[in-house]
């Protein structure tokens, strides 16, 4: 059974990485490379994913994902590609085997990132292109829904750890998803107000009404860059 779970994780990771590579997201990077907030949040992910191992309380500490915020800042393809190097860091920092590190990368990184991207695309397609729709819809609610759904899917496929009731596990993962949502929502609101260029999925020309007397703020974005 465990070998089947590992094979499932490998298949999900490989499919996501192949799709991300096909998009060639590095073409939209700024000339100076990724903005430092992307790199700072990316570097923090192994700590979030391995927190329960660090404090040796697996039942009490449900790991935060952070993947949805990385998608908002970097876009889905680049966020997924950036998760691959975290396998080694996560294994070394939390003392995990490669299969457990892969499992966490998939279910705390790739799956919630993909679900958040899909929900974000639906919000952009079906909801008004309004500033607060982006902040609340994509920054907050999509993050909470993606984290909760990823936790439910993982629990359905892999079950709960020994000694932990499935209801308690889902409660912890739901609370962790809402914690992710609060962080992502607040950071998104701050970036939209002060540093919109740090959000690869945002552009003023889409979410703000045009002003005939002023050049769109999104004109400062790199040539050819467009949200997602």
C-alpha positions, 0 to 999 in steps of 0.5 A, spaced: 500 500 500 505 504 501 509 503 495 502 505 491 502 511 495 509 513 493 507 512 486 501 516 486 506 522 489 511 521 484 506 521 478 503 527 481 509 531 482 512 529 475 505 531 471 505 538 475 513 539 473 512 537 466 506 542 465 510 547 468 516 546 464 512 546 458 509 553 460 517 556 460 515 561 466 522 564 466 521 568 460 516 573 464 521 573 470 524 581 471 531 582 468 534 582 475 531 575 477 525 574 481 523 579 487 526 578 493 519 577 497 518 571 492 525 568 494 524 569 502 517 566 502 520 560 498 526 559 502 521 559 508 517 553 505 521 548 508 520 550 515 513 551 514 512 544 511 517 540 516 514 544 523 511 538 526 518 534 525 522 540 528 518 541 534 516 533 534 509 534 535 506 531 529 499 530 532 498 537 535 502 541 529 499 541 522 503 544 517 502 550 513 502 550 506 504 557 503 503 554 496 497 559 494 501 565 496 507 563 492 503 562 486 500 569 487 507 572 487 510 567 482 505 564 478 503 557 478 508 554 473 514 558 476 512 556 483 511 549 482 518 548 479 521 552 485 518 546 489 523 541 486 529 544 490 526 544 496 525 536 497 533 536 499 532 542 504 526 539 507 529 532 508 535 535 511 531 540 515 526 536 518 530 529 518 525 526 513 526 520 508 525 522 501 518 519 500 516 523 506 519 529 503 516 528 496 509 527 500 509 533 503 512 537 497 506 534 493 500 535 498 503 541 502 506 544 495 504 542 488 496 540 490 494 546 494 498 550 489 494 547 483 487 547 486 489 555 488 491 556 481 484 553 478 480 557 483 483 563 481 482 562 474 475 561 475 474 567 479 478 571 474 473 568 468 466 568 472 467 574 477 468 581 476 475 584 475 475 588 481 481 589 486 477 586 492 475 580 488 482 579 487 484 580 494 479 576 498 477 571 492 484 569 490 488 571 496 483 569 502 478 564 500 481 561 494 487 559 499 483 557 504 479 552 499 485 549 496 488 548 503 482 544 505 481 540 499 488 538 499 488 536 506 481 532 505 484 529 498 490 527 502 487 524 508 482 520 503 488 517 500 493 516 505 488 516 512 490 519 518 497 517 522 497 512 528 493 514 534 490 520 530 482 520 529 481 522 522 476 528 524 481 531 528 486 530 522 481 534 518 480 539 523 487 541 524 488 541 516 482 546 516 485 550 521 492 550 518 488 552 511 485 558 514 491 560 517 494 560 510 488 564 508 489 570 513 497 570 511 496 570 504 490 575 504 494 580 508 500 579 504 496 580 498 492 586 500 499 590 502 502 588 495 497 590 491 497 597 495 504 598 495 508 593 491 503 590 485 509 588 481 511 583 486 505 579 484 505 575 478 498 574 477 496 581 478 496 587 473 492 594 475 490 594 467 485 588 469 483 590 476 483 597 476 478 602 472 482 605 467 484 613 468 484 617 461 489 622 465 494 617 467 498 612 464 496 605 467 501 603 473 502 596 469 506 599 464 512 598 468 511 591 468 516 587 464 515 587 456 510 581 455 509 580 462 502 578 463 498 575 469 498 567 469 
